[in-house]
Amino acid sequence: MRLFQIDSPVVGLSTNLSIPEEPPGFVKVDVPVRIEPPPKRLPRLTLAYSLGSEDAVPRVLEGSKLVHNWLWFSIPREHCPEGGCLTLYADMDGTVLWQKSYRVRWKQSMPILDELS
């Protein structure tokens, strides 16, 4: 099985709905992907991110939550500093299926990810 990114990630901020006056605490990154060959049932994936050379922070994504083939990352805002290098991963059983690195920048209060080659 392989994952292919099919478009640019959708990046935004997520707010704590229980405390709406608090500033958004997480950067939300949604990555559209295509799975090949198409599985009969969606797999269990581990999604992770790392900032620079720090250890990856993993989160397990059950197949039933892989809705419409989007990888959903929720990253604490403090882990996305201006100029930081953010790497996103998706793996299954220890095999990396998808990985991309981005430079973080902020335009006013909105995060922007520039893909690194």
C-alpha positions as CSV (number, residue, x, y, z in Angstrom):
1,M,0.0,0.0,0.0
2,R,1.2,3.5,-0.8
3,L,-0.1,7.0,0.0
4,F,0.2,9.9,-2.5
5,Q,-0.5,13.5,-1.7
6,I,-2.9,14.8,-4.3
7,D,-3.1,18.5,-3.5
8,S,-1.7,21.1,-1.1
9,P,-2.4,20.8,2.6
10,V,-5.2,22.9,4.0
11,V,-3.8,24.8,7.0
12,G,-5.6,26.8,9.6
13,L,-6.1,27.2,13.4
14,S,-8.4,25.3,15.7
15,T,-10.1,26.9,18.7
16,N,-11.1,25.4,22.0
17,L,-14.9,25.6,21.6
18,S,-15.3,25.4,25.4
19,I,-13.2,28.6,25.9
20,P,-13.9,30.6,22.7
21,E,-12.2,33.8,24.0
22,E,-8.9,31.9,24.3
23,P,-6.6,32.2,21.3
24,P,-6.5,29.2,19.0
25,G,-4.1,26.6,20.5
26,F,-3.6,24.3,17.6
27,V,-2.5,24.5,14.0
28,K,-4.7,22.1,11.9
29,V,-3.1,20.6,8.8
30,D,-5.3,18.5,6.5
31,V,-3.5,16.6,3.8
32,P,-5.5,15.1,0.9
33,V,-4.1,11.7,-0.1
34,R,-4.9,8.8,-2.5
35,I,-4.3,5.3,-1.3
36,E,-3.0,2.7,-3.9
37,P,-4.1,0.1,-4.4
38,P,-7.5,1.1,-2.9
39,P,-7.9,-1.0,0.3
40,K,-11.0,-3.0,1.0
41,R,-11.0,-1.4,4.4
42,L,-9.2,1.6,5.5
43,P,-5.9,0.9,7.4
44,R,-4.8,1.9,10.9
45,L,-2.1,4.6,10.5
46,T,0.2,6.4,12.8
47,L,0.5,10.1,12.1
48,A,3.3,12.0,13.5
49,Y,5.0,15.4,13.3
50,S,8.5,16.6,14.3
51,L,10.0,20.1,14.6
52,G,13.5,20.2,13.4
53,S,15.6,17.4,14.9
54,E,13.3,16.7,17.8
55,D,11.6,13.3,18.2
56,A,8.4,12.7,16.4
57,V,5.1,13.1,18.3
58,P,2.8,10.2,17.1
59,R,-0.9,9.8,17.1
60,V,-2.7,6.7,15.9
61,L,-5.5,7.2,13.3
62,E,-7.9,4.3,13.0
63,G,-9.0,3.5,9.5
64,S,-12.6,4.4,10.3
65,K,-11.3,8.0,11.0
66,L,-9.5,8.3,7.7
67,V,-12.4,10.1,6.2
68,H,-12.4,10.7,2.5
69,N,-8.6,10.0,2.4
70,W,-7.5,13.0,4.4
71,L,-4.6,12.9,6.9
72,W,-5.5,15.2,9.8
73,F,-2.7,16.7,11.9
74,S,-3.4,18.8,15.0
75,I,-0.2,20.5,16.2
76,P,0.2,22.7,19.3
77,R,0.7,26.3,18.1
78,E,3.9,26.6,20.1
79,H,5.4,23.7,18.1
80,C,5.0,25.9,14.9
81,P,7.4,28.8,15.4
82,E,8.2,31.3,12.6
83,G,10.9,29.7,10.4
84,G,10.7,26.3,12.1
85,C,11.0,23.1,10.0
86,L,8.0,20.9,10.5
87,T,8.0,17.3,9.1
88,L,4.7,15.4,8.9
89,Y,4.6,11.6,8.6
90,A,2.2,8.7,8.0
91,D,3.2,5.2,8.7
92,M,1.7,1.7,9.0
93,D,3.3,-1.0,11.1
94,G,6.7,1.0,11.2
95,T,6.8,1.6,7.4
96,V,6.7,5.2,6.4
97,L,4.1,5.6,3.7
98,W,4.2,9.4,3.3
99,Q,6.5,12.2,4.6
100,K,6.8,15.9,3.8
101,S,8.8,18.7,5.3
102,Y,7.7,22.3,5.5
103,R,9.1,25.7,6.6
104,V,6.6,27.4,8.9
105,R,5.8,31.1,8.4
106,W,3.1,33.3,9.8
107,K,1.1,35.9,7.9
108,Q,-0.5,38.0,10.6
109,S,-2.1,35.4,12.8
110,M,-2.4,32.6,10.1
111,P,0.1,29.8,9.7
112,I,1.5,29.0,6.2
113,L,3.5,25.9,5.3
114,D,6.1,26.2,2.5
115,E,7.1,22.8,1.2
116,L,10.9,22.1,1.4
117,S,12.5,20.1,-1.3
